[in-house]
Amino acid sequence: MRIARLAAVLGLMILPQGAMALSCLIPDAVRAYEFDLAVLAAIAFHQPISRDGLKEIFGKEISRDLIGRLAERDLIATGPREPRRGAPYTFVTTETFLAAFGLESLRDLLDTENIV
């Protein structure tokens, strides 16, 4: 764990090697595989986003199973379809996502440009 400054706020960052030890502190609605959480974060910051958009971010296909796990926990839902051929679904976060992370709205997400 280390202390990091995010804009005017100090916070604790959990390093990967300490994540397992602290996993008992994560609410059940948020328990997921590390990659699932990374995909959830990408959806939160880039919504609405399709699986193709997620593939561009991560450099690999994002499985329907992973999307299904996040949807099953009600952390994401389908958003508007992309306005292109085949009209793929996009994904957005839900009210459950906001509650699980203690956010009142998406405006409470960190501004990624202000991360030091």
C-alpha positions as CSV (number, residue, x, y, z in Angstrom):
1,M,0.0,0.0,0.0
2,R,1.1,3.6,-0.6
3,I,-0.2,7.1,-0.2
4,A,-0.9,8.9,-3.5
5,R,-2.1,12.4,-4.3
6,L,-5.1,12.6,-6.7
7,A,-5.7,16.3,-7.4
8,A,-6.2,17.8,-3.9
9,V,-7.1,14.5,-2.3
10,L,-4.7,12.0,-0.6
11,G,-5.7,8.4,-0.9
12,L,-4.3,4.9,-0.3
13,M,-3.3,2.8,-3.4
14,I,-3.3,-0.9,-2.9
15,L,-0.3,-2.5,-4.7
16,P,-1.0,-5.8,-6.5
17,Q,1.0,-7.8,-4.0
18,G,-1.2,-6.5,-1.2
19,A,-4.5,-6.9,-2.9
20,M,-5.1,-10.5,-1.8
21,A,-4.5,-9.6,1.8
22,L,-6.9,-6.7,1.7
23,S,-9.5,-8.4,-0.5
24,C,-11.6,-9.2,2.6
25,L,-12.3,-5.5,2.9
26,I,-13.9,-5.3,-0.6
27,P,-17.8,-5.4,-0.5
28,D,-19.3,-8.6,-2.0
29,A,-20.9,-6.7,-4.9
30,V,-17.4,-5.7,-5.9
31,R,-15.5,-8.9,-5.4
32,A,-14.2,-9.9,-8.8
33,Y,-11.1,-11.0,-10.6
34,E,-8.4,-8.3,-11.0
35,F,-9.0,-8.1,-14.8
36,D,-12.8,-7.9,-14.2
37,L,-12.2,-4.8,-12.1
38,A,-9.9,-3.3,-14.8
39,V,-12.6,-3.8,-17.4
40,L,-15.2,-2.3,-15.0
41,A,-13.0,0.8,-14.6
42,A,-12.6,1.1,-18.3
43,I,-16.4,0.9,-18.8
44,A,-16.9,3.5,-16.0
45,F,-14.4,6.0,-17.5
46,H,-15.3,5.5,-21.2
47,Q,-19.0,4.7,-21.2
48,P,-20.9,4.0,-23.3
49,I,-18.3,1.6,-24.7
50,S,-18.6,-1.5,-26.8
51,R,-16.6,-4.7,-26.5
52,D,-14.6,-3.4,-29.6
53,G,-13.8,-0.3,-27.6
54,L,-12.6,-2.4,-24.7
55,K,-10.5,-4.5,-27.1
56,E,-8.8,-1.2,-28.2
57,I,-8.0,-0.4,-24.6
58,F,-6.7,-3.8,-23.5
59,G,-5.4,-5.1,-26.7
60,K,-7.4,-8.3,-26.5
61,E,-10.9,-9.6,-26.8
62,I,-13.1,-9.1,-23.7
63,S,-15.1,-12.2,-23.2
64,R,-18.9,-12.3,-23.1
65,D,-18.4,-14.3,-19.8
66,L,-16.6,-11.4,-18.2
67,I,-19.2,-8.9,-19.4
68,G,-21.8,-11.4,-18.0
69,R,-20.2,-11.5,-14.6
70,L,-20.2,-7.8,-14.3
71,A,-23.9,-7.6,-15.5
72,E,-24.9,-10.5,-13.2
73,R,-23.6,-8.4,-10.2
74,D,-25.6,-5.4,-11.7
75,L,-22.4,-3.3,-12.0
76,I,-23.0,-2.7,-15.7
77,A,-26.0,-2.7,-18.1
78,T,-26.4,-2.4,-21.8
79,G,-26.3,1.1,-23.1
80,P,-27.3,2.5,-26.5
81,R,-26.2,0.6,-29.6
82,E,-23.3,1.9,-31.6
83,P,-24.4,3.8,-34.7
84,R,-22.5,1.5,-37.1
85,R,-23.0,-1.7,-39.1
86,G,-24.2,-4.5,-36.9
87,A,-25.1,-2.0,-34.2
88,P,-23.1,-3.6,-31.3
89,Y,-24.2,-3.1,-27.8
90,T,-22.4,-0.7,-25.6
91,F,-22.1,-0.9,-21.8
92,V,-22.6,1.6,-19.0
93,T,-22.4,1.4,-15.2
94,T,-25.4,1.2,-13.0
95,E,-26.8,2.6,-9.7
96,T,-25.4,-0.5,-8.0
97,F,-21.9,0.4,-9.3
98,L,-22.2,3.8,-7.8
99,A,-23.4,2.5,-4.5
100,A,-20.7,-0.3,-4.4
101,F,-18.0,2.3,-4.8
102,G,-19.6,5.0,-2.6
103,L,-20.3,7.4,-5.5
104,E,-23.3,9.7,-5.7
105,S,-22.9,10.2,-9.5
106,L,-20.4,9.6,-12.3
107,R,-19.1,13.1,-11.7
108,D,-17.5,11.7,-8.5
109,L,-15.1,9.6,-10.6
110,L,-11.6,10.9,-10.5
111,D,-10.5,13.1,-13.4
112,T,-7.8,11.0,-15.0
113,E,-6.0,14.1,-16.2
114,N,-5.4,15.1,-12.5
115,I,-3.8,11.9,-11.3
116,V,-0.2,12.6,-10.2
